[in-house]
């Protein structure tokens, strides 16, 4: 039985590198300078879908922290603003949380040495809920009367703000501005005897999308929302269980893929083995379609499908639906490459790397004047004039959000001598915002929600513009098309049909989106 344990009287049980707060008065703050990574240019960064987050956990391995760091490296594409690892050595928890990239901190031996133990959980973050400040960096940790509890969350709770307000009214003291902290408090306030029952009771109260990895004194726990909106996979390394957002995190450490964690499943690992709980009523799965379009790495397998193959199939469907006579197919790197390959193969138009991406552009470049800012897109992308001069080109990208970068890339192609530029998007128009962990603008900021096709074409300056249809994207997934009565994917960004309640949006009371007194402190 996993009975509730008495908390330790020894404050030194926890060696946590977290920001100081009333809950953790004796913990030392070791933070990198938050100025190092976040001088962003909105023109370059604002016209793309932002990654969600990535989670990783391992249980029973002597190199748990080092393996977790490698896994987070593979998941870096899911969040570049912050990273953290919490480990447990059998007596004490240890934590390192930093703003910036995984390699900025966790490639150093000294940092890994401060994370001893054979169990660890890790997180890479892009802030869809809460500010980019150190107190929001996950995994979050709390000492409960059951012992220590760390949690990392990929997704977004659509009733998180409502629950947060209720918890504060009942006396909870929130120390972050992220919805993940709600889960800590719900677990803490449960009256159940066993920890896993407390955890499940908390899950039954939350709505939205989540994949969770959690670490206690005795257990590694993974959980996935009932619709399976956010991904979570189970792997094995040297007989030790691993939980990760994507299979690419297993590949980097040489781990074996075992299976996907099922939608609505709670899976628990301890010294006695594993247990699977299914606390939610069964529902038809609806994984997020954007995992295939944009978020997951091309070499990952998501829901049994190769992301790379699906993206090529999307390009092929795009060629079937909206082909135009041209000389070359050119991808917008890197995300448009697989779709462009599929388009080229289906249409017979040669594939060319007409745009070269500079992979060494940092995020610290300051553009002091408008004239310099307008040159910023060329830092990331350069035209390969030899491949496009005098050519009719079909430009392939995976999605179109605001259109600002697309406009600059079309102009770059014309400046490099392209005679015609036909823009093709390997996904449908994004007409509705997301509330499940994708940082989309509100509807007024979505180009396709405020402009018709011809207006969008004129704005970005292309000769023609076309999107993949919703049915086309389903065909690329191996389905005959979208069944409106029973859609198989979470596709609300295209259709406006949200698969869960949006409780926070229906509340008339103002919702606290940040801590008014402490938001700037880190």
C-alpha positions, 0 to 999 in steps of 0.5 A: 500500500502506498500510504501517506507518509509523514513529512520529514522534520529535516529541512535538508531533505530537499536540495532544490535550486528554486527561486526563493518564496515563502514556501521555500525560504531556505532554498538557494537561487542559482539562476542564469541571467534572464537577459541572456535569451529573450531579446526577441524581434516580433517580426521574426518570432511572431509569425509562427506557431509557438511550440508547447512544452516537452516532458521527460521522466526516468525511474531506476537508472543511476544516470537519471539526470544525465539521461533526462538532460539528453532527452530534453535536448531532443525535445528542445524544439518544443520549448526554448525559453526555459528548462528544468530537472528534478531528481531524487536520490532516495533521501532528498530531492534536487532541482535545477531550473534555468531560463534559456536552452537545455545546452546553456545549463545541462551540458555542464558536468557540475550541474548534472552532479548537483542532480544525484539519484536514480529517478528524475523528471525534466521539462522544456518550456514555452510559456503559453500560460504564465510569464517567462520568469524563473518561478514558472520554470518546471518541473514545479515542486512542493512538499506535501504531507505525503513527501516531495512532489514534482510535476512537469506539464505539457498542455494547457488547462481550460479551467485552470484560471477558474480553479486557481481563483477557487483555490486562492479563495480557500486559502491557497498561496500561489507562487507562480503564474502557470496553470500547472501549480493548480495541479499541485494544490489540488493534490495537496488538498485531497483527503484521500489516503493513497497518493495515487488516489489524490493524484487521480482526484486532482485529474478529475477536476481539471479540463483541457489538454495535458501530458504530465510526468510526476515524481514522488519519493517512491514513484514516477507517474505519467498521465495523459488527458482523456482525449489524448490531445497532447502526446506521451510515450513509454520507453525502456532503457536498461530495464528502466521505464521512461516517459517522454513527449516524443519518440525522438527523445527515446532515440537520442538515448538508445531507449526502446519504444514500448507504446504510447501512453493511452488517452486518459491513462495514468501509469505508475512506476515504483520498485514493485513494477508498473500499474495502469489506471484508467480513471476517466470514462472512455472517449474516442481519442482526438490527438492534436493535428498540429503535432503532425503539421508542425510541433513534433520532430520529423523523425518522431512516431506519433500515434503510430504514424511517422511524422515525416511520412505524414508531412510528405503526404500533406504535400502530395495532397496539396499538389493534388488540390492546387497545383500550378505550372512551375519550374521548381518547388521550394520549401520554407526551411525547415518545417516546409521541407517534408511537405515540399518533397511530397509536393514535388514527387506528386507533381513531378516539379523538381525540388530545389533548396531555394532558401538557405536557413542560417542555423546559427542565428542567436536570439539575442540580436538587438535591432535598434532601428526599423530599417535594421529590423526589416533586414532581420528575416535575412538573418534566418533565411537567405535566397539561393539565387542560382536555384530560383533566378528566372524560375516560376517557383512554388513556395511551400510552408507548413502554416500561415499565422499572421503572414508577416514573415511570409510576406518578407520571404515572397519579396526575398524570392522576387528580389532574387529573380523569381519570375513567379511566386506561388505560395502553397500552405500544407495545412488549412487556414488557421481561423480560430485560436488554440487553448490547449497549449499552442500559443496562437494569437487571438482571432483578430491576430489570425490572418485567415480569420480576418482576410479572405483568400484574395486579400491574403494573397495580395498582402503577402505578394504572391502570384497565387495562394492556396491552402490544403483543405481540411479533408485533404489533411485527413486524407494525408493522415490515412482517413477518407476525410473529416467526419463532422459527427466524429472527427478523429483529431483536435482540429479546432484551429481550422474548424472552430469545433473545440473538443472540451469545455472552455470554462475560463472563457465563459467566466464573467469575473476577471481572471488573474493572468499573472501575480500582480506584485511578484510577476517581475521578480525572479 
